[in-house]
Amino acid sequence: MALKTAKEYLDSIEKMKPRVYCGGKWVKNLLKNPVTKSMVMANSAIYGLAEDPAHKEVMVATSHLTGEPVNRNLNVARNIHDLDMRQEMALLTSQTVGTCNYRCVGCDALNSLASTTWEMDRDLGTKYNERFNKWLAYAQANDLAVSGAITDAKGDRKKRPSQQDDIDTYVHLVEKRDDGIVVRGIKVSQSGAIGSHETLVLPGGSLKEGEEKFALAFAVQNSVPGLSYICQYNALSAEREACDNEDELGNPLYGQRETSTMYFDNVFIPWERVFLCGETKYCGKMVTRFAKAHRMNCGGACKVGFADLIIGGTMMAAEYIGVEKIPHIQEKIVDMVRYSETSHACAIAAAMRGREEPKGSGVFLPDDLFGNAAKLNIAHGFYEIIKNAGDIGGGLVVTAPRMKDLDDPEVGPVLKKAFGAAAPADKRMKVAKFLQHWTAGLHGVGTWHGAGAPQGQRFMFTLLTDFEAKKKMAKKLMGMKEDK
Amino acid sequence: MASKSNERGVEIIAVSIDGKAGGTYEGLAGTFAGFADSCLRMKTLPGFYRTDLTVEGELKGRRLRLALPGTRTPAELMEIIDTALLNIGAFPCTEGKADCFIEVKSVK
């Protein structure tokens, strides 16, 4: 089986029993808890896209290992077209579910692993790439949902991993055995790990000599003993749990972006699933390659899909109160499009200027500068987009009563009178709730930090930009002589 | 030392319940080692937790003998092992020669 259907994915998750804690209780069945179910339903919709002939070009690729069709979420980019279709997938999935494609981080992690394990084998004579390819072929053959875990809990930021009072704030090696390794520690903010079949774990950043125990990359099945997930919990989680009709929520089927804290309590990882163990020199490369892929996709395509939804909702809100032709409203909507499309343009440029890295590996990664530009631009632009959505949507976006109250015999007629405008009250309130989801929910901060906070992109700009060359150009045009 | 695997990097696991064939599963090489570690070191099955189900086991080479507490029918035991194997990433298969073995019985 090369491609799972949405139903086959749901059936497989029904049988999975990860140790998940959400909102004060242990979740026995992900599909029976309204919060965890929304994450699983989003993932199933992503599987469904690959079944649709209209989206085949974007969602289905050809495995370089077997020549079989595989879900693009499990594909290693081998050329520019692959990179372009990868970012188009991020756009399409966001437009479709209005939340994470929970296979996205795993996809970018496996591309980084394909590249870096190849380089390690070339330089060190290890067998990591061979091992990784066997794991990938197995994941592709079973069309597994694979998430990615990168961010360690990190503890006191002034201290290196080994200097922490509690080194569990970083995932680390406990024991090396003949058949594998034992690991413990904590990864945080892991999107969709609970409803994935496996998670790829990468180091959270560059490491130095002496920090070998933190230099780990591996694949872990989601229900292995010792691995627990503590889900995020917030007002939107509580609302979803409390409501008796999910249709009233801002994103009824797929919810907010669901993440969890992953706790590895002496988890055994067989060697066949270990792709880096102790090689500190390659951790920085592994993370940087992940980041350059993820910044193109997460920054310049995924959030653009969100922006498309917000812009659509905002246009409707304007039409429903009859202000869609007012010049300053149109100007604000145009600004929303400008922020969004310039980020997408950066993502397309990152794909088009992508290149094989390292040479000879066959793995294509996006252009670093354009990918970082995509992410940095949308981090700031997204706040502008949701600001304008709130501006045009009006106070109703955060002051609307429940949709259900429209049916109340006493207050319903009052609400219909109050909120009926150029469209009936139910339409206005539905759009207001939709915009509330975006403007007063998780996505502002999520967009800011997802794929790394903007300070990381600024740092990359300073590394990647040849400022001396720019000065030289300016001097030449000014007729200024070079300093001796 | 990595566990035995074939060219595709997978291993075939045969399950028997009270001495009778129960099912055959395919997983990535190392799956059997993970399953055995779960039973022997963590004292539980993948997808189950110590509070739900404690297991005792004995490993000899590539053969794992498991004892599950409580009186259970062979069908119930097979359902538990099926869930546990799925939860460690092994899927039912019909082809290939088994190179790992799990023998299960229930004990009062």
Interface residues (C-beta under 8 A of the other chain):
Chain A: S12 K15 M16 K17 P18 R19 R131 K134 W135 A137 Y138 N142 L144 D178 D179 G180 H197 E198 Q221 S223 V224 P225 G226 F268 I269 P270 W271 E272 R273
Chain B: M1 A2 S3 S5 R8 G9 V10 L28 A29 G30 T31 A33 G34 D37 S38 R41 M42 T44 L45 P46 G47 F48 Y49 T83 L86 N87 I88 G89 F91
